[in-house]
Amino acid sequence: MVCVAEILILALVVITALAFDFTNGFHDTGNAMATSIATGALRPKVAVALSAVLNLVGAFLSVEVAATVAKGIVNLEGVDGSALLTVVFAGLVGGILWNVFTWLLGLPSSSSHALFGGLIGAAIAALGMGGVVWDGVLAKIVLPALLAPVVAGAVAAVGTFVIYRITRSVPAGYQEKGFRWGQVGSASLVSLAHGTNDAQKTMGVIFLALVAHGSLSPDDGMPFWVKASCAIAIGLGTYLGGWRVIRTLGKGLVEISAPQGMAAETSSAAIILTSSSLGLPLSTTHVATGSILGSGVGRRGATVRWSVAGRMGVAWLTTIPAAGAIGAACWALAHVIGGPLGIIVVFGVLVAACLAMWLHSRKAPVNPDNVNEEWDPAEVPVPATVRAVDELVAAP
């Protein structure tokens, strides 16, 4: 009976991890494809399909980031098997709920930081401050988060300036047509890079769960089925297309042209691939957003909506503590109820909350047909969505 209960808990943790991977896919599609969709380099549905395939391929190229997540954030020696499974599960729920909430708002917040925040909050609730490897958090989460958007923005700004300088004698129509083809290549590279970084974060979490269950030891290699399932989950999420976030990145942040889009995507791909090779679980959202802002700064006369950027900044600053608070609350609820029933109850809360937010999103749908409509200056990001959230919070 005990064995069956442990297997049930492990199964729910793995399912929840793959659900997070799925939300990561649709939440972060815009990082690779928003500018290509906005400039018309790729049709919306073609863009998300291409991104999905390349995300899937990228997930198999490296396991450096997965190793960082599995061994560099939560103290594996501080808790036994079943308790660690509960910590991992609660952290995943915190990450998923924050991802879906920010998707509802159309805000490109970091899925990586949502996951890490959820895990950190659950670990602190379960073990106290010693449940977290703080040196790893500082070196591999905080510092990259501070540096990534700045570096990406600077590289994209310089790249945009150089591109317009070199092609200043080329007619604008030829510029747009030529750089749209370039965007197809650079956006594809970002999608591939995203797979090498983000899919592996979920691999690391599932590895943690398998270690907690006793199926693996901390020194074992990553099982192929873990790689394959995570690759498929993030690919499916990407294909679904997070149209609300795509709209904000493609139309709400900068009035972008094809040369700017290519500069932004090339900058993002270079930085993400470098971080993946170093095992740094970088936020691809921070990189992509910094690059898009930089492309606006680098082009003279470009429109940059700093109010939208400011709202994104607030979301970035609150992601880790907010997801952490949710993760801690979920751990507390599961712990108070205890056993498999506690996990099942929290899983039910997760499903109900996600369903409620999805139903509210239908009041102001964003889809391939309207994702490229002209941005309303009052849209920071989508007023109807914000009203939906207000109604959700005020509902009895």
Long-range contacts (C-beta under 8 A, 24 or more apart in sequence): 5-339, 5-340, 6-81, 6-82, 6-213, 8-340, 8-343, 9-82, 9-85, 9-86, 9-89, 9-340, 9-343, 10-85, 10-209, 10-210, 10-213, 10-215, 12-89, 12-343, 12-344, 12-347, 13-85, 13-88, 13-89, 13-92, 13-206, 13-209, 13-343, 14-206, 14-209, 14-229, 16-89, 16-92, 16-93, 16-96, 16-347, 16-350, 17-88, 17-92, 17-202, 17-205, 17-206, 17-209, 17-230, 18-202, 18-206, 18-229, 18-230, 18-233, 19-92, 19-96, 19-233, 20-92, 20-95, 20-96, 20-99, 20-111, 20-115, 20-202, 20-205, 21-199, 21-202, 21-230, 21-233, 21-234, 21-237, 22-233, 22-234, 22-236, 22-237, 22-240, 23-95, 23-96, 23-99, 23-100, 23-103, 23-111, 23-237, 24-99, 24-111, 24-115, 24-198, 24-199, 24-201, 24-202, 24-234, 24-237, 25-52, 25-55, 25-233, 25-234, 25-235, 25-236, 25-237, 25-238, 25-239, 25-240, 26-103, 26-237, 26-238, 26-240, 26-241, 26-242, 27-99, 27-102, 27-103, 27-108, 27-109, 27-111, 27-237, 27-242, 27-245, 27-285, 28-108, 28-111, 28-194, 28-198, 28-238, 28-242, 28-245, 28-284, 28-285, 29-237, 29-238, 29-241, 29-242, 29-245, 29-246, 30-108, 30-242, 30-245, 30-246, 30-248, 30-249, 30-250, 30-288, 31-108, 31-190, 31-194, 31-249, 31-268, 31-284, 31-285, 31-287, 31-288, 31-289, 32-187, 32-188, 32-190, 32-191, 32-194, 32-265, 32-268, 32-288, 33-187, 33-191, 33-246, 34-245, 34-246, 34-247, 34-249, 34-250, 34-288, 34-292, 35-183, 35-187, 35-249, 35-250, 35-256, 35-260, 35-261, 35-264, 35-265, 35-292, 35-295, 36-180, 36-183, 36-184, 36-187, 36-261, 36-265, 37-246, 37-250, 37-371, 37-372, 38-250, 38-251, 38-256, 38-261, 38-372, 39-176, 39-180, 39-183, 39-256, 39-257, 39-258, 39-261, 40-180, 40-372, 41-179, 41-180, 41-181, 41-183, 41-184, 41-187, 41-258, 41-261, 42-183, 42-184, 42-187, 43-368, 44-241, 44-243, 44-246, 44-368, 44-371, 44-372, 45-241, 45-368, 47-187, 48-238, 48-239, 48-240, 48-241, 49-239, 50-187, 50-188, 50-191, 51-187, 51-188, 51-191, 51-194, 51-238, 51-239, 52-235, 52-236, 52-238, 52-239, 53-235, 54-188, 54-191, 54-192, 54-194, 54-195, 55-191, 55-192, 55-194, 55-195, 55-198, 55-199, 55-231, 55-234, 55-235, 55-238, 56-195, 56-231, 56-232, 56-234, 56-235, 57-192, 57-195, 57-231, 58-191, 58-192, 58-193, 58-194, 58-195, 58-196, 58-199, 59-195, 59-196, 59-199, 59-200, 59-203, 59-227, 59-230, 59-231, 59-234, 59-235, 60-227, 60-231, 61-192, 61-195, 61-196, 61-276, 62-196, 62-200, 62-276, 62-277, 63-200, 63-203, 63-221, 63-222, 63-227, 64-200, 64-276, 64-277, 64-278, 64-279, 65-196, 65-197, 65-200, 65-201, 65-204, 65-276, 65-279, 65-280, 65-281, 66-200, 66-201, 66-203, 66-204, 66-207, 66-222, 67-204, 67-222, 67-279, 68-136, 68-140, 68-204, 68-279, 68-280, 68-281, 69-200, 69-201, 69-203, 69-204, 69-205, 69-207, 69-208, 69-281, 70-203, 70-204, 70-205, 70-207, 70-208, 70-211, 70-218, 71-218, 72-133, 72-136, 72-140, 73-116, 73-119, 73-120, 73-132, 73-133, 73-136, 73-137, 73-140, 73-141, 74-119, 74-120, 74-123, 74-131, 74-132, 74-133, 74-208, 75-123, 75-127, 75-130, 75-131, 75-132, 75-133, 76-208, 76-211, 76-218, 78-127, 78-130, 78-131, 79-126, 79-127, 79-131, 79-212, 80-212, 81-212, 81-213, 81-214, 82-212, 83-126, 84-208, 84-209, 84-211, 84-212, 85-209, 85-212, 85-213, 86-122, 86-126, 86-331, 86-334, 86-335, 86-342, 86-343, 87-119, 87-122, 87-123, 87-126, 87-127, 87-131, 87-331, 88-119, 88-122, 88-205, 88-208, 88-209, 88-212, 89-209, 89-330, 89-334, 89-343, 89-346, 90-118, 90-121, 90-122, 90-125, 90-327, 90-328, 90-330, 90-331, 90-334, 90-346, 91-115, 91-118, 91-119, 91-120, 91-121, 91-122, 91-123, 91-205, 91-327, 91-331, 92-118, 92-119, 92-205, 93-118, 93-326, 93-327, 93-330, 93-346, 93-347, 93-349, 93-350, 94-118, 94-119, 94-121, 94-122, 94-323, 94-324, 94-325, 94-326, 94-327, 94-328, 94-330, 95-119, 95-323, 95-327, 96-350, 96-354, 97-323, 97-326, 97-350, 97-353, 97-354, 98-319, 98-322, 98-323, 98-326, 100-353, 100-354, 100-357, 100-358, 101-357, 101-389, 102-245, 102-315, 102-319, 103-242, 103-244, 103-245, 103-361, 104-244, 104-357, 104-360, 104-361, 104-385, 104-388, 104-389, 105-244, 105-315, 105-381, 105-382, 105-385, 105-386, 105-389, 106-244, 106-245, 106-247, 106-248, 106-252, 106-366, 106-381, 106-382, 106-385, 107-245, 107-248, 107-311, 107-312, 107-315, 107-381, 108-245, 108-248, 108-249, 108-285, 108-288, 108-289, 108-312, 108-315, 109-285, 109-312, 109-315, 109-316, 109-319, 110-145, 110-283, 110-284, 110-285, 110-286, 110-316, 110-319, 111-198, 111-283, 111-285, 112-141, 112-198, 112-201, 112-281, 112-282, 112-283, 112-284, 112-285, 113-141, 113-145, 113-283, 113-316, 113-319, 113-320, 113-323, 114-319, 114-320, 114-323, 115-201, 115-202, 115-205, 115-323, 116-141, 116-281, 116-320, 116-323, 117-319, 117-320, 117-321, 117-322, 117-323, 117-324, 117-327, 118-323, 118-324, 118-326, 118-327, 119-205, 119-327, 120-320, 120-324, 120-327, 121-323, 121-324, 121-325, 121-326, 121-327, 121-328, 121-331, 122-324, 122-327, 122-328, 122-330, 122-331, 124-324, 124-328, 125-327, 125-328, 125-331, 125-332, 126-331, 126-335, 140-279, 140-280, 140-281, 141-281, 141-320, 144-275, 144-280, 144-281, 144-282, 144-283, 145-283, 145-286, 145-316, 148-271, 148-275, 148-282, 148-283, 148-286, 148-287, 148-290, 149-286, 149-287, 149-289, 149-290, 149-293, 150-290, 151-271, 151-290, 152-267, 152-268, 152-271, 152-286, 152-287, 152-288, 152-290, 152-291, 152-294, 153-290, 153-291, 153-293, 153-294, 153-297, 154-294, 155-267, 155-270, 155-271, 155-291, 155-294, 156-263, 156-264, 156-267, 156-268, 156-290, 156-291, 156-292, 156-293, 156-294, 156-295, 156-298, 157-294, 157-295, 157-297, 157-298, 158-298, 159-263, 159-266, 159-267, 159-294, 159-295, 159-298, 160-259, 160-260, 160-263, 160-264, 160-294, 160-295, 160-297, 160-298, 160-299, 161-298, 161-299, 163-259, 163-262, 163-263, 164-259, 164-298, 164-299, 164-300, 167-259, 175-257, 175-258, 175-259, 176-257, 176-258, 176-259, 177-258, 178-258, 179-257, 179-258, 179-259, 179-261, 179-262, 180-258, 182-258, 182-262, 183-258, 183-261, 183-262, 183-265, 186-261, 186-262, 186-265, 186-266, 186-269, 187-261, 187-265, 189-265, 189-266, 189-269, 189-273, 190-265, 190-268, 190-269, 190-272, 190-284, 190-288, 191-238, 192-269, 193-268, 193-269, 193-272, 193-273, 193-276, 193-284, 194-272, 194-284, 195-231, 195-234, 196-272, 196-273, 196-276, 197-272, 197-275, 197-276, 197-281, 197-282, 197-284, 198-234, 198-284, 199-230, 199-231, 199-233, 199-234, 200-230, 200-276, 200-281, 201-281, 202-230, 202-233, 202-234, 203-227, 203-230, 206-230, 241-368, 243-366, 243-367, 243-368, 243-371, 244-361, 244-366, 244-381, 244-382, 244-385, 246-366, 246-371, 247-366, 247-371, 247-372, 247-381, 247-382, 248-308, 248-381, 249-288, 249-289, 249-292, 250-371, 250-372, 251-371, 251-372, 251-373, 251-374, 251-375, 252-305, 252-308, 252-375, 252-379, 252-380, 252-381, 253-289, 253-292, 253-293, 253-296, 253-304, 253-305, 253-308, 253-309, 253-312, 254-292, 254-293, 254-295, 254-296, 254-302, 254-303, 254-304, 254-305, 255-296, 255-302, 255-303, 256-292, 256-295, 256-296, 256-302, 257-299, 259-299, 260-295, 260-296, 260-298, 260-299, 260-302, 261-295, 263-291, 263-294, 263-295, 263-298, 264-288, 264-291, 264-292, 264-294, 264-295, 265-291, 267-291, 267-294, 286-316, 305-375, 305-380, 307-380, 308-380, 308-381, 311-380, 311-381, 356-392, 357-392, 360-388, 360-389, 360-391, 360-392, 361-385, 361-388, 363-387, 363-388, 364-388
